[in-house]
């Protein structure tokens, strides 16, 4: 290629890659697959190497990651967090080994690790205590996400030894958590995450740590920022040392004496990569000796002593035969692609969620199209793209209906949402899904009342809503398929026993929008009875620490619905428990009985959850804001505006001295 042509192509590649970098690293919304991005980057590198006079310092080829978000404080890394060069086949791994062997003296061994597809972070410990956590950012400056990282249970807040240490790791979202999160987002009418990597990154870059705490994130630590300062001489020694300190490392790491051992490890994981419950996209190969790593050094972008082998993406082509619509318990109408069955990553795929109408339009998906299918994270089938060059003209556009496919009610799109909804509370599809949720394990836990039995109950018109479950009669149940005397007796016993479930299970089972099992427990703890919760105002709800605007608004609107009031009244008449009872009820004193308490500032000798639990055990209620209804403010250091407001209103204020005296400590 002539230099003039190369200059035009290089500029175009730089524009594309910078755009893709921004969407991937800053917006957490990738526009292309990793394979497409890697192909463009390789083309740019080859052109710049062929035309060195066209290289510039601002090319994406020498750039690492994306810029930090402005909402977070910036953190400079003491040791840069550089990205790795890539290898895509056996020959490129052998070329890496040849370069390494030629750059050092003595025998070379390697350490192989699974390449976790998550968010790289730096963890700083002083005297063994976790003091700061940051994203990689651009490799030299990241974002301070300490409070969010503290919500990750696998990150120790204190090490087993009082050492000063900086650790690198990859935060990720397990597949089960990813699937559950997307189900919740779709039920709430929100756009799902494209993959677990985006979900993990999006969770850690939330300004509100409560959101990260709900996402069940995990971490694998893979390096120490300055190995030599810690007295470490090899990479596998560093992994052992981190594990001994209480840091979580990946058990699949392996020391490989030769490049042949590396290739054996890589080939084995190409075959079994779907066997782990987190997303991996390759293998990281590192020179094991720290002294040899130092000798090899770095390029402007990456270490010469490490490389990332990228797994080939398993994508297959099949035909999209038709699109089916389903109605969920919140009324969300979800399109699903039906496909000519095809093998993908070891299993037969015949269906793939299309999420919503906007996604269908964005990808220009038509019925009859030849489509590329892959499994997101090697688990969830998704339509990657359409092969529009193969269209014959017989393909047909898909249009979302204007009416519910189940009850014919008009569908609506609520402002700010991407899904269409059926808002008919008597829609049979919604009622069936609502009942399936109501009897589920995490809700009322009615054993024997599974999905197939519920379908029979609806088919035979034995139930039309939740209260009907508690009106079922033995004779009617015996008429159902596969329901004998023993099964019916066990089912009726389970239904009767469920009446005594605590209030939080009932609240979760009712399926109030945005109220998960944790939110239901918080509501039950704070209000104590269904009657008090029914009367709760938006202001009272948002004053509770764990309740956000959306949940508060949903709760108020739910209980304002006359149909809901009739259901609650009927369930009360049928004998269901409407009171929250803790396991320790009856054992706690009444120190704070009837009191509304606010906790603010930094408590030196207490954790806030512990103080909150003690107050609630004593009959009090903890809220998040000071008002004329507040009875007591517990103030630590830097109490700020809440203390000033409490003093203005003449509210009693306790410091840690009074708190310790009250708890006899």
Secondary structure, DSSP 8 states (H G I E B T S, - for coil): --HHHHHHHHHHHHHHHHHHHIIIIISS--SS-HHHHHHHHHHHHHHHHHTGGG--TTSGGG--S----TTS-EEE-SS-----EEE-SHHHHHHHHHHHHHHSSS---EEEEEEE-SEEEEEEEETTEEEEEEE-TTSSEEEB-HHHHTT-TTS-SB-SS---EEEEEEEEE-HHHHHHHHHHHHHTT----SSHHHHHHHHHT-S-HHHHHTT-EEEEEEEETTTGGGT--BHHHHHHHHHHHT----TT-EEESSHHHHHHHHHHHHHHGGGSSS-EEEEEEEESBHHHHHHH-B-SSSBTTEEEEE-----EEEEEEEEEEEE-TT-EEEEEEEEEEEEETTEEEEEEE--SHHHHHHHT-EET-EEEEEEETTTEEEEEEE-GGG--S--EE----SB-TTT--BEE--TT-SSEEE--TT-HHHHHHHHHHHTSTTTT--TT--HHHHHHHHHTTS-SSGGGGGG--HHHHHTSTT--HHHHHHHHHHHHHHTTS-HHHHHHHHT-TT--HHHHHHHHHHH-BHHHHHT--HHHHHTSTT--HHHHHHHHHHHH-HHHHHHHHHHHHTT---B---TTTTTS--TTTT-EEEEESB-SS--HHHHHHHHHHTT-EEESS--TT--EEEE-BT-THHHHHHHHHT-EEE-HHHHHHHTT-
